[in-house]
Amino acid sequence: MIWEWLMNRVADMIVWLSAQITAMIPPVPSWVASLPGYIQTLAGYLGTVSHWLPVEMLIVVIVALSATWGAGLAIKGIRIVASFLTLGGGGAG
């Protein structure tokens, strides 16, 4: 009974906190809401430049670099976490 009352108070606190956070978030600006239109316009402009600038190759290079950096960061994170795990090991002596 006490546990149920406590859980109800925690749930009420979470609902109140989420309402406060939601009230602090400003509305989305109109230029963000119409962003796909801007992207389509940019793609139209880049389509005419593709004779001089290999846009397809640049997209492949950017995706490959992003994937490489992401994999490198993931490996680095795994190595950092693994360095904290001794798994029963001890000192060097």
N, CA, C and O of each residue as an XYZ file, in Angstrom:
372
protein
N       0.811     -1.176      0.000
C       0.000      0.000      0.000
C       0.868      1.259      0.000
O       0.595      2.204     -0.740
N       1.896      1.269      0.817
C       2.822      2.400      0.825
C       3.582      2.434     -0.492
O       3.821      3.505     -1.050
N       3.958      1.267     -0.985
C       4.702      1.189     -2.245
C       3.851      1.728     -3.404
O       4.354      2.439     -4.273
N       2.553      1.380     -3.405
C       1.661      1.865     -4.454
C       1.511      3.379     -4.374
O       1.527      4.054     -5.403
N       1.365      3.924     -3.163
C       1.269      5.368     -2.989
C       2.542      6.047     -3.477
O       2.480      7.077     -4.149
N       3.693      5.474     -3.144
C       4.971      6.047     -3.558
C       5.109      6.017     -5.082
O       5.570      6.990     -5.679
N       4.718      4.927     -5.705
C       4.809      4.834     -7.159
C       3.851      5.822     -7.837
O       4.176      6.377     -8.886
N       2.675      6.042     -7.241
C       1.739      7.035     -7.773
C       2.332      8.439     -7.684
O       2.176      9.236     -8.609
N       3.010      8.746     -6.584
C       3.646     10.068     -6.440
C       4.779     10.236     -7.447
O       4.943     11.318     -8.011
N       5.563      9.182     -7.683
C       6.646      9.242     -8.672
C       6.063      9.432    -10.064
O       6.590     10.218    -10.852
N       4.987      8.725    -10.376
C       4.345      8.876    -11.689
C       3.794     10.284    -11.853
O       3.923     10.878    -12.924
N       3.171     10.835    -10.783
C       2.666     12.208    -10.850
C       3.806     13.194    -11.082
O       3.657     14.152    -11.840
N       4.936     12.963    -10.435
C       6.086     13.847    -10.596
C       6.629     13.785    -12.026
O       7.019     14.807    -12.591
N       6.651     12.597    -12.598
C       7.132     12.445    -13.974
C       6.197     13.145    -14.951
O       6.652     13.797    -15.891
N       4.882     13.010    -14.730
C       3.901     13.684    -15.592
C       4.054     15.195    -15.472
O       4.024     15.898    -16.483
N       4.219     15.708    -14.250
C       4.384     17.143    -14.047
C       5.664     17.637    -14.712
O       5.660     18.681    -15.364
N       6.764     16.894    -14.551
C       8.036     17.294    -15.135
C       7.972     17.292    -16.661
O       8.497     18.201    -17.303
N       7.334     16.280    -17.245
C       7.225     16.240    -18.707
C       6.351     17.385    -19.218
O       6.608     17.917    -20.298
N       5.331     17.771    -18.466
C       4.496     18.910    -18.867
C       5.299     20.206    -18.817
O       5.140     21.067    -19.681
N       6.163     20.349    -17.808
C       6.985     21.549    -17.704
C       7.996     21.625    -18.841
O       8.217     22.697    -19.405
N       8.606     20.505    -19.176
C       9.591     20.486    -20.256
C       8.914     20.760    -21.588
O       9.453     21.499    -22.412
N       7.739     20.177    -21.814
C       7.000     20.402    -23.052
C       6.610     21.874    -23.190
O       6.617     22.415    -24.295
N       6.274     22.519    -22.080
C       5.885     23.928    -22.129
C       7.081     24.826    -22.454
O       6.893     25.921    -22.985
N       8.301     24.391    -22.150
C       9.484     25.208    -22.411
C       9.964     25.112    -23.854
O      10.722     25.972    -24.303
N       9.544     24.093    -24.587
C      10.006     23.901    -25.960
C       9.261     24.859    -26.874
O       8.031     24.849    -26.912
N      10.004     25.697    -27.619
C       9.318     26.647    -28.507
C       8.729     25.940    -29.723
O       9.123     24.818    -30.041
N       7.784     26.591    -30.405
C       7.221     25.977    -31.612
C       8.257     25.909    -32.728
O       9.227     26.667    -32.732
N       8.048     25.010    -33.659
C       8.977     24.821    -34.770
C       8.866     26.003    -35.729
O       7.760     26.356    -36.139
N      10.003     26.629    -36.099
C       9.931     27.738    -37.052
C       9.414     27.273    -38.412
O       9.538     26.101    -38.768
N       8.837     28.202    -39.162
C       8.241     27.839    -40.447
C       9.297     27.394    -41.449
O       9.015     26.555    -42.305
N      10.513     27.942    -41.360
C      11.537     27.545    -42.329
C      11.999     26.115    -42.089
O      12.464     25.458    -43.021
N      11.881     25.617    -40.861
C      12.227     24.221    -40.592
C      11.118     23.312    -41.109
O      11.388     22.230    -41.631
N       9.878     23.748    -40.963
C       8.761     22.936    -41.422
C       8.749     22.802    -42.945
O       8.278     21.794    -43.473
N       9.266     23.813    -43.658
C       9.290     23.752    -45.120
C      10.670     23.359    -45.639
O      11.013     23.691    -46.773
N      11.455     22.672    -44.846
C      12.808     22.284    -45.230
C      12.858     21.380    -46.454
O      13.758     21.569    -47.272
N      11.962     20.410    -46.650
C      12.037     19.587    -47.862
C      11.953     20.402    -49.153
O      12.559     20.020    -50.154
N      11.225     21.500    -49.151
C      11.177     22.364    -50.328
C      12.537     22.956    -50.636
O      12.934     23.034    -51.799
N      13.263     23.378    -49.592
C      14.597     23.915    -49.780
C      15.552     22.848    -50.300
O      16.400     23.119    -51.150
N      15.409     21.650    -49.788
C      16.278     20.557    -50.242
C      16.001     20.244    -51.709
O      16.930     19.985    -52.474
N      14.743     20.267    -52.101
C      14.398     20.008    -53.497
C      14.959     21.116    -54.393
O      15.455     20.834    -55.484
N      14.886     22.358    -53.948
C      15.452     23.461    -54.726
C      16.953     23.312    -54.851
O      17.509     23.510    -55.931
N      17.621     22.963    -53.753
C      19.067     22.763    -53.783
C      19.437     21.618    -54.716
O      20.414     21.715    -55.458
N      18.674     20.546    -54.687
C      18.938     19.421    -55.584
C      18.758     19.842    -57.040
O      19.504     19.391    -57.909
N      17.775     20.701    -57.316
C      17.588     21.210    -58.674
C      18.768     22.049    -59.136
O      19.195     21.953    -60.286
N      19.298     22.880    -58.228
C      20.465     23.690    -58.578
C      21.688     22.809    -58.807
O      22.457     23.031    -59.742
N      21.860     21.814    -57.953
C      23.021     20.936    -58.105
C      22.898     20.043    -59.329
O      23.911     19.596    -59.867
N      21.692     19.778    -59.772
C      21.504     18.971    -60.966
C      22.062     19.641    -62.202
O      22.555     18.966    -63.106
N      21.991     20.967    -62.253
C      22.547     21.680    -63.400
C      24.053     21.826    -63.308
O      24.714     22.059    -64.320
N      24.607     21.694    -62.111
C      26.052     21.829    -61.924
C      26.752     20.485    -62.098
O      27.981     20.427    -62.135
N      25.989     19.419    -62.204
C      26.592     18.085    -62.212
C      27.470     17.831    -63.431
O      28.226     16.860    -63.444
N      27.391     18.669    -64.445
C      28.274     18.499    -65.600
C      29.713     18.845    -65.232
O      30.655     18.254    -65.759
N      29.877     19.808    -64.323
C      31.217     20.226    -63.924
C      31.638     19.634    -62.591
O      32.830     19.463    -62.339
N      30.688     19.323    -61.744
C      30.969     18.807    -60.406
C      30.331     17.427    -60.270
O      29.110     17.307    -60.372
N      31.125     16.391    -60.044
C      30.549     15.037    -59.948
C      29.818     14.836    -58.614
O      30.392     14.329    -57.650
N      28.559     15.236    -58.575
C      27.776     15.210    -57.340
C      27.608     13.784    -56.830
O      27.695     13.551    -55.625
N      27.372     12.840    -57.710
C      27.183     11.456    -57.282
C      28.427     10.935    -56.584
O      28.331     10.237    -55.574
N      29.609     11.275    -57.123
C      30.857     10.832    -56.509
C      31.049     11.498    -55.145
O      31.513     10.860    -54.200
N      30.690     12.784    -55.044
C      30.814     13.473    -53.763
C      29.901     12.861    -52.715
O      30.285     12.748    -51.551
N      28.702     12.467    -53.109
C      27.777     11.840    -52.163
C      28.343     10.512    -51.680
O      28.272     10.201    -50.491
N      28.904      9.726    -52.600
C      29.501      8.445    -52.217
C      30.674      8.667    -51.272
O      30.827      7.938    -50.292
N      31.507      9.671    -51.558
C      32.664      9.956    -50.704
C      32.210     10.413    -49.323
O      32.774      9.980    -48.317
N      31.206     11.274    -49.255
C      30.724     11.761    -47.957
C      30.119     10.621    -47.147
O      30.349     10.531    -45.941
N      29.356      9.756    -47.790
C      28.766      8.612    -47.083
C      29.864      7.667    -46.603
O      29.804      7.168    -45.480
N      30.871      7.418    -47.450
C      31.959      6.521    -47.054
C      32.760      7.110    -45.890
O      33.117      6.392    -44.956
N      33.040      8.405    -45.944
C      33.762      9.037    -44.835
C      32.944      8.997    -43.548
O      33.486      8.724    -42.477
N      31.652      9.266    -43.648
C      30.801      9.229    -42.455
C      30.750      7.826    -41.865
O      30.805      7.662    -40.647
N      30.646      6.820    -42.719
C      30.625      5.441    -42.229
C      31.949      5.071    -41.579
O      31.970      4.395    -40.550
N      33.052      5.508    -42.172
C      34.372      5.213    -41.605
C      34.546      5.894    -40.258
O      35.012      5.275    -39.302
N      34.174      7.168    -40.179
C      34.275      7.872    -38.899
C      33.363      7.245    -37.847
O      33.752      7.111    -36.687
N      32.160      6.865    -38.246
C      31.239      6.216    -37.305
C      31.779      4.892    -36.805
O      31.676      4.584    -35.618
N      32.363      4.096    -37.716
C      32.938      2.815    -37.300
C      34.131      3.047    -36.378
O      34.308      2.335    -35.390
N      34.944      4.044    -36.706
C      36.094      4.350    -35.853
C      35.675      4.783    -34.461
O      36.272      4.366    -33.469
N      34.640      5.628    -34.385
C      34.151      6.056    -33.071
C      33.542      4.890    -32.300
O      33.703      4.797    -31.083
N      32.844      3.998    -33.004
C      32.266      2.834    -32.335
C      33.366      1.929    -31.787
O      33.271      1.450    -30.657
N      34.405      1.693    -32.581
C      35.513      0.854    -32.118
C      36.217      1.503    -30.942
O      36.565      0.829    -29.973
N      36.428      2.813    -31.022
C      37.083      3.519    -29.919
C      36.238      3.416    -28.647
O      36.773      3.200    -27.560
N      34.923      3.570    -28.784
C      34.045      3.458    -27.616
C      34.069      2.065    -27.017
O      34.089      1.911    -25.796
N      34.068      1.044    -27.874
C      34.122     -0.331    -27.384
C      35.447     -0.587    -26.665
O      35.476     -1.256    -25.632
N      36.532     -0.058    -27.209
C      37.834     -0.253    -26.567
C      37.903      0.462    -25.226
O      38.513     -0.044    -24.284
N      37.280      1.639    -25.129
C      37.272      2.366    -23.855
C      36.487      1.584    -22.814
O      36.934      1.435    -21.676
N      35.314      1.084    -23.203
C      34.504      0.309    -22.261
C      35.221     -0.979    -21.888
O      35.201     -1.381    -20.725
N      35.853     -1.630    -22.856
C      36.546     -2.887    -22.582
C      37.755     -2.672    -21.677
O      38.154     -3.587    -20.957
N      38.338     -1.486    -21.700
C      39.507     -1.246    -20.852
C      39.129     -1.199    -19.376
O      39.987     -1.384    -18.512
N      37.846     -0.953    -19.075
C      37.414     -0.947    -17.684
C      37.125     -2.347    -17.161
O      37.008     -2.540    -15.951
N      37.007     -3.322    -18.047
C      36.693     -4.683    -17.641
C      37.981     -5.468    -17.430
O      38.724     -5.708    -18.382
N      38.247     -5.862    -16.216
C      39.474     -6.633    -15.953
C      39.228     -8.131    -16.112
O      40.166     -8.885    -16.372
N      37.981     -8.572    -15.960
C      37.589     -9.973    -16.106
C      38.434    -10.897    -15.241
O      38.856    -11.962    -15.691
N      38.673    -10.501    -14.033
C      39.388    -11.357    -13.084
C      40.888    -11.199    -13.146
O      41.607    -11.805    -12.352
N      41.369    -10.407    -14.065
C      42.811    -10.181    -14.149
C      43.278     -9.363    -12.958
O      42.472     -8.898    -12.154
N      44.526     -9.201    -12.861
C      45.039     -8.464    -11.736
C      46.179     -7.561    -12.169
O      46.192     -7.041    -13.285
N      47.096     -7.390    -11.305
C      48.241     -6.555    -11.590
C      49.222     -7.287    -12.484
O      49.018     -8.451    -12.829
N      50.271     -6.603    -12.851
C      51.280     -7.181    -13.730
C      52.210     -8.103    -12.964
O      52.947     -8.881    -13.570
N      52.186     -8.029    -11.679
C      53.126     -8.826    -10.882
C      52.513    -10.045    -10.378
O      53.168    -10.826     -9.689
